[in-house]
Amino acid sequence: MKILLIDDDSDIVDTLAAQLTISKLEADVEGAYSGEEALELLSKSGKSFDLIISDLSLGGMDGYQLLANMRDQGFSNPVILMSGDISVETSKEKHIFTECAFIEKPWDMNDVVEKISGCLGLQ
């Protein structure tokens, strides 16, 4: 399975990518560090990602704007949003905008694997 992981914090991208690679999912993870970079990768890849995981707080466009831009450009990849700042407002919005799941930082890897599996119908 191929996952596009987007976060403006390179440590988070590197750590979560490594964990997903060695998990039972054995994911092939490509990282992007902004919404703009993610859209560029999606355009170049021809929609070849099975799943996209994006942080909400990105430099430039945020995770919600990224999701809206993806849909406007015709990308229908399943998306999981994540954030370490879970406010009441974010909590309400996550149910409106997130198609698959929402990951809270810091994450529990078993929870992440379960949410990815559920999102992709692997359970």
Protein Blocks (a to p, Z undefined) as FASTA:
>chain_A
ZZddddfbfklmmmmmmmmmmmmnlpacdddfbfklmmmmmmmnoopafbdcddfbdghj
afklmmmmmmmnopabdcddddfbdcfklmmmmmmmpmkbccdddddfklmmmmmmmmno
pZZ
